[in-house]
């Protein structure tokens, strides 16, 4: 019984290593999220349209919502860029 559990664990670990080393899959960190898509995915659950804020206000709101909505750093930065491009001047 112990030998079969050990064998199963070894096979599982090798399959994880093989999946991690698969060159066909691009690394997850290399992808920069699209700001509009990240906004639609994360923000439109509660908000309908992007707010009409200036850039300074947008930075404050995004930093607050990063904590409240559990956004990743890359999503928060992409959303900030998207909202800053459409911010009031």
C-alpha positions as CSV (number, residue, x, y, z in Angstrom):
1,X,0.0,0.0,0.0
2,X,2.8,2.4,0.9
3,X,4.6,1.7,-2.3
4,X,1.5,2.5,-4.4
5,X,1.0,5.8,-2.6
6,X,4.7,6.6,-3.1
7,X,4.5,5.7,-6.8
8,X,1.3,7.8,-7.2
9,X,3.0,10.8,-5.6
10,X,6.1,10.5,-7.8
11,X,3.9,10.3,-10.9
12,X,1.9,13.3,-9.8
13,X,5.1,15.3,-9.2
14,X,6.5,14.4,-12.6
15,X,3.3,15.4,-14.3
16,X,3.4,18.7,-12.6
17,X,6.9,19.3,-13.6
18,X,6.1,18.3,-17.2
19,X,3.2,20.7,-17.3
20,X,5.3,23.5,-15.9
21,X,8.0,22.9,-18.5
22,X,5.6,22.8,-21.5
23,X,7.1,25.2,-24.0
24,X,3.8,25.5,-25.8
25,X,2.3,27.4,-22.9
26,X,3.5,31.0,-22.5
27,X,4.3,32.1,-19.0
28,X,1.5,33.8,-17.2
29,X,3.7,36.7,-16.0
30,X,4.5,37.8,-19.6
31,X,1.0,38.8,-20.4
32,X,0.0,42.4,-19.7
33,X,-3.7,42.6,-19.2
34,X,-5.8,44.9,-21.4
35,X,-7.1,47.8,-19.3
36,X,-10.6,47.8,-20.8
37,X,-10.9,44.1,-20.5
38,X,-9.7,44.1,-16.9
39,X,-12.2,46.9,-16.1
40,X,-15.0,45.0,-17.6
41,X,-14.0,41.8,-15.8
42,X,-13.4,43.3,-12.4
43,X,-15.3,46.6,-12.1
44,X,-18.5,46.2,-14.0
45,X,-19.8,43.7,-11.4
46,X,-20.6,46.8,-9.3
47,X,-20.0,49.8,-11.6
48,X,-21.8,50.6,-14.9
49,X,-19.6,53.1,-16.7
50,X,-16.1,54.4,-15.9
51,X,-16.4,57.4,-13.6
52,X,-15.6,60.9,-14.9
53,X,-12.7,61.6,-12.6
54,X,-9.4,63.4,-13.1
55,X,-6.2,61.4,-13.1
56,X,-5.3,62.1,-9.4
57,X,-8.8,61.0,-8.3
58,X,-8.5,57.9,-10.5
59,X,-5.3,56.9,-8.9
60,X,-6.8,57.1,-5.4
61,X,-9.9,55.2,-6.5
62,X,-7.9,52.4,-8.2
63,X,-5.6,52.0,-5.2
64,X,-8.6,51.8,-2.9
65,X,-10.4,49.3,-5.1
66,X,-7.3,47.2,-5.5
67,X,-7.8,46.2,-1.9
68,X,-11.6,46.1,-1.8
69,X,-11.9,44.1,-5.0
70,X,-8.7,42.0,-4.5
71,X,-7.2,43.1,-7.8
72,X,-3.8,41.9,-8.8
73,X,-1.1,44.5,-9.3
74,X,-1.1,44.0,-13.1
75,X,-4.9,44.3,-13.3
76,X,-4.9,47.4,-11.1
77,X,-2.2,49.0,-13.3
78,X,-4.0,48.1,-16.5
79,X,-7.2,49.5,-15.1
80,X,-5.5,52.7,-14.0
81,X,-4.0,53.2,-17.5
82,X,-7.3,52.6,-19.1
83,X,-9.2,55.0,-16.8
84,X,-6.4,57.6,-16.9
85,X,-6.6,57.7,-20.7
86,X,-10.3,58.5,-20.4
87,X,-10.0,60.8,-17.4
88,X,-11.1,64.4,-17.3
89,X,-8.3,66.9,-18.0
